[in-house]
């Protein structure tokens, strides 16, 4: 008897253990709706699900709706085989569903394209139902996720009427994952791709991954690092790729690979990788054909060439366009694309690094094959906490330009800081390039509407790893989520996306939602303030990029040091990019150029990006540069303190496990924000020679202490082969 009781107890505690909230369910939790009124409304409106058709995507739709609705409504919502009753959710296309075919929706569906959908509540065929209709199965899946989100966020079913289609065609995650499962700039454990056990062993996470991405409209994944390894193109590895692609396919995710430019030599044993060499071209054509026999919907290649030591066409005196063409031609036959990265800077540092991408790429505009997109980072240096928009946007009108955002927080607190990135992305997307007069925003450049491009896209460097909560920091999930939502519609607001995510991930109580939202919305500016205020950039620790390192001055190349970027001296601080300096401003269209070039009109948030400013010069506030710098650093650290207090006031509202996870990390962030502040101010003080203004906390240690800190095992470092 006692044994029996013990067994029960054990089972009970194991169940409790398994149910521990670790964040693994992401935003797709589907727990029972707490608001009793809403629950009643939904229960009255939803009685069953009718998803006709037999494709794998249709099966996924059925599974998701039945599971999601049953969870949310706390009662079993059956799958139906025919239209029976009021309160049915009917989901399908005119091809898959005879019922939908009979509704004559063609005119309304046509503008929604291959991936769009419509949702409507109303009377159809005399019965009150909820309709999810699209041209293709994948559109229906997106619609199903939209409906589930609507219920998760407690939307009013009476008002539900949506027509939605993605603004961008390619919505892709870039994994900087190596074949040995390390992840370059990854802070969430190891790679989720278990290459060694593929293709025989299919980890359950692959499907979870595909579902999560589909739920936010992501339709592609580059599964290998841009610092590429040719091995992925070997037949046994391609078979592993096939196995992944098979899992992704029902969820509308196409797989892409990175192409190492000299793979024909490394793998094919050719003597050259010259893109104009017929043998080399044949090698790539054969390789590409081979890939398509295994993966008929293979998306194409992402290429980092002639950048940071990666081989490329310039090794053979060929241009980026010629290099891309070699891959683009054979891919075209299969409807594949090339995403050619513009993140290039030359080994011998001829000019200001921020100018080099434009110098190399603008002359090539018009020379790329029509299935090539040039993939451009949001700013001209490298994913810094804040950069002005990249001057390539608008400067290559004949080439589709793809946005590359970094979701992983290489320079924004890595795995320990809560920094919601969507406000930063929004700032870039909304920036006006003036390429074709006012209103030529970056968003319009990348969605193709400014120049009428057929291809368009956005890439997000993934923050996903094999941690139980996927992203290391629970709030890293918000960045993954926001990235997908913005790729679907770059016009969405960061606050509105945050609210969706909070409601799906944590709770729906309006007061708490507001609290979490204000923490998120304040977090990016806070990070900029405690790391790189007023336009400072690239002053982090060397190599691992963890923590402050404004003193970094000895590296194998000057443009990897911090002193190259901040140019602190006795006079002042900042990089002069005006015509008197590197003249990087010349790469922007008027009036942006003049606005950035003039000390008076340059927005203060970019001041030290474009100007070398005297320590004693007055800023708009009437404070000197030195005082303003000190204040920004202090405000940043104080803001983190407020974020933590605010989070702690949510104790009891959020499950203990996730509450604690975030609270512990906010504790680390608080310490690290002060560390950044104190280390940077101690360092810059050696140039300004001025005191930290009265009333501000003084650094806890002296400069040599900060300089002495070392982190040989900080995560995410690029492995040396
Ligand atoms: O930001 C830098 C990173 C490198 C990365 C490179 C790139 C993949 O520090 O780790 O390499 O950018 O984007 O190619």
Boltz pocket constraint, residues with backbone or C-beta under 6 A from the ligand:
constraints:
  - pocket:
      binder: B
      contacts: [[A, 176], [A, 184], [A, 185], [A, 226], [A, 227], [A, 304], [A, 308], [A, 343], [A, 382], [A, 383], [A, 410], [A, 543], [A, 716], [A, 718]]
      max_distance: 6.0
